[in-house]
Amino acid sequence: MQDKINEIERQVDESVKDVTSSKSLQEIKLKFLGKTGKISELMKNMRDVPPEQRPSMGKLLNALRQWTEEKFSSLEALIKDAELKKKYEIEKIDVTLPAKRAPEGAYHPNTLVRNELISIFSGMGFEVFEGPEIENDYYNFTALNTPADHPARDMQDTFYLSQDLLLRTQTSAGQIRYMENKKPPLKVLSPGKVYRSDDDATHSPMFSQMEGLVVDKGITLCDLKGMLDEFAKKIFGTEIKTRLRPSYFPFTEPSVEVDVSCSECGGKGCRLCKGTGWIEVLGAGMVNRRVLEVCGVDPDIYSGFAFGMGIERIAMLKYGINNMKFLFEGDTRLLKQFKA
């Protein structure tokens, strides 16, 4: 028995000689002190020892077990201390080093233009009103004097959710809601997302629009022209000129397309303006009598004008962006150019 005890002591010393981790030490500890460990096996073999020798043998085995436990405990303390020091070294922070700077964000061009437009028109006395993006046929078409057979109502141009509900194709729907609950005189600006089945370099199925409406006594097309002149100078620069061209919209009569002189060539003609010296920026006109009547406004007493522009289009012209898709891709190389 003594020889077995001596052999186990030798094996313990040999096993822990090169141990450097708590995990390895635990595995060796189980090998000797576990339920099926070598010392536990010797304890089980005590039943084969003659009764008169059991006290002395038990004393030897208990001494072996105590020595082994103390051996492992002291090693475990040393290894844990070494592991803790190593962890502290890895996680050490030099507080004298300069802090890592988080990259600064920038406003999206659309946001910059939207905020600037709201600021410009708010300075002219406009109130901001945002209608719902899911509209019904009445507000999006019927109340805006859009005929039942108008192409804009077709499935290929409008995203329908049901027979009566749709994703609004224009923020003009918000103007109808506003006029139903407000009495003239009024000035309202209606920004928001709109949706149309259209997709190319200058069009997107979803884009941002901003529409304005003024209703009061004695409002004329001259008032519209003067306001748009002021808008163009503030958004594009003081040298910009505007012109009105006859057009057609169901909700305005007369209707006009509004052009600004090309900022690239100063109106002389270039690739950007296709040699004309002018760039179309928005549609406008005098509010149709029928639209005023639908909203409970007497067209014999009040008149008004309305205008609508695509925020992406204004951003593209203002910042020289040649493809609308750049505004939707989230490419940080583009956005970094707009840091304040």
C-alpha positions in Angstrom: 0.0 0.0 0.0 2.9 2.4 0.9 4.3 1.8 -2.6 1.1 2.8 -4.2 0.9 5.9 -2.1 4.4 6.9 -3.1 3.6 6.3 -6.8 0.5 8.5 -6.6 2.5 11.3 -5.0 5.1 11.0 -7.8 2.3 11.1 -10.4 0.7 14.2 -8.8 4.1 16.0 -8.8 4.7 15.0 -12.4 1.2 15.9 -13.6 1.2 19.5 -12.2 4.7 20.3 -13.2 3.8 22.2 -16.4 0.2 23.2 -15.7 -0.6 26.9 -16.6 -4.4 27.1 -16.7 -7.2 26.5 -14.2 -9.0 24.3 -16.6 -6.1 21.9 -17.0 -5.5 21.8 -13.2 -9.2 20.9 -12.6 -8.9 18.0 -15.1 -5.8 16.7 -13.2 -7.5 17.2 -9.9 -10.5 15.1 -11.0 -8.0 12.4 -12.2 -6.8 11.9 -8.6 -9.5 13.3 -6.3 -12.7 12.7 -8.3 -15.2 10.0 -7.5 -13.4 7.6 -9.9 -9.9 9.1 -9.2 -6.9 7.1 -8.2 -7.0 8.1 -4.5 -10.8 7.4 -4.3 -10.1 3.9 -5.8 -7.5 3.3 -3.0 -10.1 4.3 -0.4 -12.5 1.8 -1.9 -9.9 -1.0 -1.7 -9.7 -0.5 2.1 -12.3 -3.3 2.4 -9.7 -5.8 1.2 -7.2 -4.7 4.0 -7.1 -7.0 7.1 -9.0 -5.4 10.0 -6.0 -5.0 12.2 -4.2 -3.0 9.4 -7.1 -0.7 8.5 -6.4 2.0 11.1 -2.8 2.5 10.0 -3.7 2.3 6.3 -6.6 4.7 6.7 -4.3 7.2 8.4 -1.8 6.9 5.4 -4.6 7.4 2.8 -6.1 10.4 4.7 -2.7 11.9 4.8 -2.3 11.3 1.1 -5.6 12.9 0.3 -4.9 15.9 2.5 -1.5 16.4 0.9 -3.0 16.2 -2.6 -5.8 18.6 -1.8 -3.3 21.1 -0.3 -1.0 20.7 -3.4 -3.9 21.5 -5.8 -5.2 24.4 -3.6 -1.9 26.1 -3.5 -1.3 25.6 -7.3 -4.9 26.8 -8.0 -4.3 30.1 -6.1 -1.0 30.7 -8.0 -2.6 30.0 -11.4 -5.7 32.1 -10.8 -3.4 35.0 -9.7 -1.4 34.6 -12.9 -4.5 34.4 -15.0 -5.9 37.5 -13.4 -2.7 39.5 -14.0 -2.8 38.4 -17.6 -6.4 39.5 -18.0 -5.6 42.9 -16.4 -2.7 43.3 -18.8 -4.9 42.6 -21.8 -7.7 44.9 -20.7 -5.4 47.6 -19.5 -6.5 51.1 -20.7 -4.1 54.0 -21.1 -6.2 56.9 -19.9 -3.6 59.3 -21.3 -4.4 58.3 -24.9 -6.7 60.6 -26.9 -10.2 59.3 -27.1 -11.5 57.6 -30.3 -13.6 60.1 -32.2 -17.0 58.8 -33.5 -17.6 59.7 -37.1 -19.8 62.8 -37.4 -23.1 62.4 -39.3 -24.6 64.7 -41.8 -28.1 65.7 -42.9 -29.4 64.0 -46.0 -29.7 66.4 -49.0 -33.5 65.9 -48.9 -33.6 66.9 -45.3 -31.5 70.0 -45.9 -33.7 71.1 -48.8 -36.9 70.3 -46.9 -35.8 72.3 -43.9 -34.7 75.2 -46.1 -38.0 75.2 -48.0 -40.0 75.2 -44.8 -37.9 78.0 -43.5 -38.4 80.1 -46.6 -42.2 79.7 -46.8 -42.7 79.9 -43.0 -41.1 83.3 -43.3 -43.8 84.2 -45.8 -46.5 83.2 -43.3 -47.2 79.6 -44.3 -48.4 77.1 -41.8 -47.1 73.5 -42.1 -49.6 70.7 -42.4 -48.8 67.0 -43.0 -51.6 64.7 -44.2 -51.7 60.9 -44.1 -49.7 58.9 -46.6 -52.6 56.4 -47.0 -55.4 58.3 -48.6 -58.8 57.5 -50.1 -59.9 58.2 -53.6 -61.9 61.2 -52.7 -59.1 63.3 -51.2 -56.4 62.2 -53.6 -58.5 62.5 -56.9 -62.2 63.4 -56.7 -61.9 66.5 -54.5 -59.0 67.7 -56.7 -61.2 67.7 -59.7 -59.5 64.7 -61.3 -61.9 63.0 -63.8 -62.9 59.4 -63.3 -61.1 58.5 -66.6 -57.9 60.4 -65.9 -54.8 58.4 -66.6 -53.4 59.1 -63.0 -56.2 56.9 -61.6 -54.9 53.8 -63.6 -53.4 50.9 -61.8 -50.1 51.3 -63.7 -49.7 54.9 -62.2 -51.2 54.5 -58.7 -50.5 52.1 -55.9 -53.9 50.9 -54.8 -54.4 49.2 -51.4 -58.1 48.5 -52.0 -60.8 49.8 -54.3 -61.0 53.1 -52.3 -57.6 53.3 -50.4 -54.3 54.1 -52.0 -50.8 55.5 -51.4 -51.2 59.2 -52.0 -49.8 60.3 -55.4 -49.6 64.0 -54.3 -49.6 66.0 -51.1 -52.4 68.2 -52.5 -54.7 65.7 -50.7 -53.6 67.3 -47.5 -54.6 70.7 -48.8 -58.2 69.5 -49.2 -58.2 68.2 -45.6 -56.8 71.5 -44.4 -59.4 73.7 -46.3 -62.2 71.6 -44.9 -61.3 72.6 -41.4 -60.0 76.1 -41.9 -61.6 79.3 -43.2 -59.9 81.7 -45.5 -57.6 83.6 -45.5 -55.1 80.8 -45.3 -51.5 79.8 -46.3 -50.5 76.2 -45.9 -47.4 74.2 -46.8 -47.9 70.4 -47.1 -44.6 68.3 -47.2 -44.4 64.5 -47.3 -43.8 61.3 -49.1 -45.8 60.4 -52.2 -45.9 57.3 -54.3 -46.2 56.7 -58.1 -45.5 53.8 -60.4 -42.5 55.4 -62.1 -38.8 54.6 -62.0 -35.9 56.0 -64.0 -32.9 58.3 -63.5 -35.1 61.3 -62.6 -38.1 59.5 -61.1 -38.6 57.2 -58.2 -41.7 55.1 -57.0 -41.4 56.9 -53.7 -40.3 60.6 -53.4 -40.8 63.7 -51.4 -43.1 66.5 -52.4 -44.0 69.9 -51.0 -47.1 71.7 -52.0 -48.3 75.1 -51.0 -51.7 76.8 -51.1 -52.8 80.4 -50.6 -56.5 81.4 -50.5 -57.7 84.9 -49.8 -59.6 87.7 -51.4 -58.1 89.2 -54.6 -55.4 86.6 -55.1 -54.0 86.6 -58.6 -51.4 84.9 -60.8 -49.2 87.9 -60.2 -49.1 87.0 -56.5 -48.0 83.5 -57.4 -45.3 84.8 -59.7 -43.9 87.2 -57.1 -43.8 84.5 -54.4 -42.1 82.1 -56.7 -39.5 84.7 -57.7 -38.7 85.1 -54.0 -38.6 81.4 -53.4 -36.2 80.8 -56.4 -33.8 83.5 -55.3 -33.6 82.2 -51.8 -33.1 78.5 -52.8 -30.9 78.9 -55.9 -29.3 82.4 -55.6 -30.2 86.0 -56.2 -29.3 85.9 -59.9 -31.9 83.3 -60.7 -34.9 84.3 -62.8 -38.3 82.5 -63.2 -40.8 82.1 -66.0 -44.3 80.7 -66.3 -45.4 78.4 -69.1 -49.0 77.5 -69.8 -49.8 73.9 -68.7 -52.8 71.8 -67.4 -53.6 70.4 -64.1 -57.2 69.3 -63.1 -57.0 71.2 -59.8 -55.8 74.6 -61.1 -57.1 76.9 -63.8 -55.1 78.5 -65.4 -52.2 76.2 -64.8 -48.5 76.8 -65.4 -45.1 75.1 -65.4 -42.5 77.1 -63.6 -38.9 77.3 -64.9 -35.8 78.8 -63.4 -32.8 80.1 -65.3 -30.0 77.5 -65.5 -27.5 78.2 -62.7 -24.8 76.3 -64.6 -24.7 78.5 -67.6 -26.6 81.6 -66.4 -29.3 81.1 -69.1 -27.0 80.8 -72.1 -27.6 77.2 -72.8 -25.7 74.1 -71.7 -25.9 70.3 -71.3 -27.8 70.6 -68.0 -30.6 72.7 -69.4 -30.4 71.0 -72.8 -29.5 74.2 -74.5 -32.6 76.1 -73.5 -31.2 78.2 -70.6 -34.2 77.1 -68.5 -34.9 74.2 -66.1 -38.4 73.1 -65.0 -38.7 73.0 -61.2 -42.5 72.8 -60.3 -46.1 73.1 -61.4 -48.5 75.7 -60.2 -51.7 77.6 -61.0 -54.8 79.3 -59.7 -57.0 77.0 -57.6 -59.9 75.6 -59.7 -63.3 77.0 -58.7 -64.6 73.4 -58.3 -61.9 72.6 -55.8 -62.8 75.7 -53.7 -66.5 74.8 -53.9 -65.9 71.2 -52.7 -64.1 72.6 -49.6 -66.9 75.0 -48.8 -65.1 78.1 -50.0 -67.1 80.6 -52.1 -65.1 81.1 -55.4 -66.9 84.3 -56.1 -65.4 85.8 -52.9 -62.1 84.0 -52.6 -59.4 83.0 -55.0 -56.1 81.2 -54.5 -53.0 79.7 -56.0 -51.3 76.4 -55.4 -47.9 75.0 -56.3 -46.1 71.7 -55.9 -42.5 70.6 -56.2 -40.4 67.5 -55.8 -37.9 67.9 -53.0 -35.5 65.5 -54.7 -35.6 67.5 -57.9 -34.8 70.7 -56.0 -32.0 68.9 -54.2 -30.6 67.5 -57.5 -30.6 71.0 -59.1 -29.2 72.8 -56.0 -26.4 70.3 -55.3 -25.6 69.1 -58.9 -26.8 65.5 -58.3 -27.4 63.8 -61.7 -29.2 60.7 -60.7 -32.2 60.5 -58.3 -31.2 57.0 -57.1 -28.1 58.5 -55.4 -30.6 60.1 -52.9 -32.0 56.7 -51.9 -28.9 54.5 -51.8 -27.5 55.7 -48.4 -24.0 55.9 -49.8 -21.9 57.6 -47.1 -19.5 59.0 -49.8 -22.4 61.2 -51.0 -23.7 62.1 -47.5 -20.2 63.1 -46.3 -20.2 65.9 -48.8 -23.1 67.6 -46.9 -21.4 68.0 -43.5 -22.0 71.4 -42.0 
